[in-house]
Amino acid sequence: MQLEISNLSMTYPNGKRALQDLNITLTSPSLVGLLGPNGAGKSTLMKTISGAYKKDSGSIWFDGKEVEVTSPKQSELMGISIIYQELNLIERITVAENVFTGRYPLKHGFVQWGKMTRDAQALFDEFDLKIDARRLVRSLTMAQKQMVEIIKAVSINAKVIIMDEPTAPLTDDEVDILMKIVHELKAEGISIIFISHRLDELYRVADRVTVMRDGEVIITKEVS
């Protein structure tokens, strides 16, 4: 798998240039750390890749083909999943329901609740996550909710997972758990773009680091 961003530019409706001729390549399996100050364009880049924002020019290549991503749903179907800082979970339903939101298993038009819960639990068990798929999401800690988002991405067979500052709300112990999961995702062949302001985290998990400023890529270097 390869995700290649070539000469990507994007302008906001107010005329402000958000991205300028960006070039980023992600090969499988690897982790690219994305650094830059607030306003550098990191989140805008992710939303453009996902189809939430429309690019002005440039191209996105995925699995050797140029793609025109027009919506987050399309990017998910392609195998690109984004975990935003503001988690996209429904608090009042179960973990399993959140994992399979919009994709509930059906038989003769009826939801197979038991199968859905078992399938979700199997995914958590595969990554040795001690989360009961029957629990309501509102009863989980912030770290556990992050894990639900990750398992949700895994459940759609994501080839690329983009994490937007996933450690910002976590304690040190919770960060350690997340880092363990990130290593396991790479071992499963999943590539990751990891947005962070914390250099120590990127030294732990990243293969390469790309630095952005004012909507442009300043440098990309191997962590080593």
C-alpha positions in Angstrom: 0.0 0.0 0.0 1.2 3.5 -0.8 -0.5 6.8 -0.1 1.1 9.7 -2.1 0.1 13.3 -1.8 1.5 15.3 -4.8 1.5 19.1 -5.1 -1.6 19.4 -3.0 -3.1 22.9 -2.5 -6.3 24.0 -0.8 -7.8 27.5 -0.1 -10.5 28.3 2.4 -13.7 30.1 1.2 -12.4 33.4 2.7 -9.5 33.2 0.2 -6.8 32.2 2.8 -4.4 29.7 1.4 -4.3 26.7 3.8 -2.1 24.2 1.9 0.5 25.0 -0.7 2.0 22.4 -3.1 2.3 19.6 -0.4 4.2 16.4 -1.1 4.0 13.5 1.3 4.4 9.8 0.7 3.4 7.0 3.1 4.3 3.4 2.4 3.1 0.2 4.2 3.7 -0.5 6.9 5.2 2.7 8.4 4.4 5.6 10.7 5.0 9.2 9.7 4.9 11.8 12.4 3.5 15.1 11.4 4.8 18.1 13.3 4.1 21.8 13.1 2.7 24.7 15.1 -1.0 25.5 15.4 -2.2 26.8 12.1 0.5 25.0 10.1 -2.2 23.1 8.1 -1.9 19.6 9.7 -5.6 19.1 10.4 -6.5 20.7 7.1 -4.3 18.3 5.3 -6.0 15.3 7.0 -9.5 16.6 6.2 -8.5 17.2 2.6 -7.2 13.6 2.3 -10.4 12.3 3.9 -12.7 14.3 1.5 -14.1 16.5 4.2 -12.4 19.5 2.4 -12.1 19.9 -1.4 -8.6 20.4 -2.8 -7.9 23.1 -5.3 -5.1 21.3 -7.2 -2.7 18.5 -6.9 -3.3 14.7 -6.7 -3.9 11.9 -4.2 -2.6 8.5 -5.2 -3.7 5.4 -3.2 -2.7 1.8 -4.0 -1.1 2.9 -7.3 -4.2 4.7 -8.6 -5.1 8.4 -8.6 -8.2 9.0 -6.6 -10.7 11.8 -6.2 -11.9 11.7 -2.6 -15.2 13.6 -2.3 -16.4 12.5 1.2 -15.2 10.9 4.5 -17.4 7.9 3.7 -15.6 7.3 0.4 -12.2 7.5 2.1 -13.3 4.9 4.6 -14.5 2.6 1.9 -11.0 3.0 0.3 -9.3 2.1 3.5 -8.4 5.5 5.0 -9.7 6.2 8.5 -9.2 9.4 10.6 -9.4 9.7 14.4 -10.0 13.3 15.2 -9.2 15.0 18.5 -12.9 15.4 19.0 -13.8 11.7 19.1 -16.7 10.7 16.9 -18.5 8.4 19.3 -22.1 8.2 20.4 -22.0 8.2 24.2 -25.5 6.7 24.8 -25.0 3.4 22.9 -22.7 0.4 23.5 -19.1 0.0 22.4 -20.0 -2.7 19.9 -22.7 -0.4 18.3 -20.1 2.4 18.0 -17.6 0.1 16.3 -20.1 -1.0 13.7 -22.1 2.3 13.4 -23.7 2.3 9.9 -22.6 -1.3 9.3 -24.7 -3.3 11.7 -24.8 -7.0 10.7 -28.3 -7.9 9.3 -30.2 -11.1 8.7 -33.6 -11.0 7.0 -33.7 -7.3 7.8 -33.0 -7.7 11.5 -29.9 -6.6 13.4 -27.8 -9.5 14.7 -27.0 -7.9 18.1 -25.2 -11.0 19.4 -23.0 -11.4 16.4 -22.2 -7.6 16.4 -21.1 -7.8 20.1 -19.1 -11.0 19.6 -17.3 -9.6 16.5 -16.5 -6.3 18.3 -15.2 -8.2 21.4 -13.0 -10.4 19.2 -11.3 -7.3 17.8 -10.6 -5.9 21.3 -9.3 -9.3 22.5 -7.0 -9.5 19.4 -5.3 -6.4 20.6 -5.5 -7.5 24.3 -7.7 -4.5 25.2 -9.7 -5.0 28.4 -12.8 -3.3 27.2 -16.3 -5.0 27.4 -18.0 -4.5 24.0 -21.4 -4.4 25.9 -20.6 -1.3 27.9 -22.0 2.1 27.2 -19.4 4.4 25.7 -20.3 7.1 28.3 -18.9 4.9 31.0 -15.4 4.7 29.5 -12.3 6.7 30.2 -10.9 9.0 27.6 -8.1 6.5 26.8 -10.7 3.7 26.4 -12.7 5.9 24.0 -9.5 6.4 21.9 -9.1 2.6 21.8 -12.8 2.2 20.6 -12.0 4.7 17.8 -8.9 2.6 16.8 -10.8 -0.6 16.8 -13.5 1.0 14.7 -10.9 1.9 12.2 -9.5 -1.7 12.3 -13.0 -3.1 11.8 -13.4 -1.3 8.4 -10.1 -2.9 7.3 -8.3 0.4 7.2 -5.0 0.4 5.4 -4.1 3.9 6.7 -5.1 5.4 10.0 -4.6 9.1 10.6 -4.4 10.1 14.3 -4.8 13.8 15.1 -3.0 14.4 18.4 -4.3 11.3 20.0 -2.3 11.6 23.2 -3.3 15.2 24.0 -6.0 14.2 26.6 -4.2 11.1 28.0 -2.1 10.5 31.1 1.4 9.0 30.8 0.2 5.5 31.6 -2.6 5.8 29.0 0.0 7.1 26.4 2.0 3.9 27.0 -1.1 1.8 26.2 -1.7 3.8 23.0 1.9 3.4 21.9 1.6 -0.4 22.4 -1.4 -0.4 20.2 0.3 1.7 17.5 3.2 -0.8 17.4 0.7 -3.6 17.0 -1.1 -1.8 14.2 2.2 -1.5 12.3 2.8 -5.2 12.9 -0.6 -5.9 11.3 0.6 -4.0 8.2 -1.4 -0.8 8.8 0.3 2.6 8.1 -0.2 5.5 10.3 0.1 9.3 10.1 0.5 10.5 13.7 0.0 14.2 14.4 1.7 15.3 17.6 3.5 18.2 19.3 5.5 15.8 21.5 8.9 14.9 20.0 9.5 12.1 22.6 6.4 10.3 21.3 7.6 10.4 17.7 11.0 9.0 18.7 9.1 6.0 20.2 6.9 5.2 17.2 7.7 7.1 14.0 9.9 6.0 11.1 9.9 9.4 9.5 8.9 12.9 10.5 7.4 15.6 8.3 7.4 19.2 9.5 4.8 21.7 8.3 4.7 25.5 8.6 2.2 27.9 7.0 0.6 25.2 4.9 3.9 23.9 3.4 6.2 21.0 4.1 9.5 22.3 5.4 11.4 19.0 5.7 10.9 15.3 5.9 13.6 13.1 7.6 14.1 9.6 8.9 13.8 9.6 12.6 17.1 7.7 12.8 
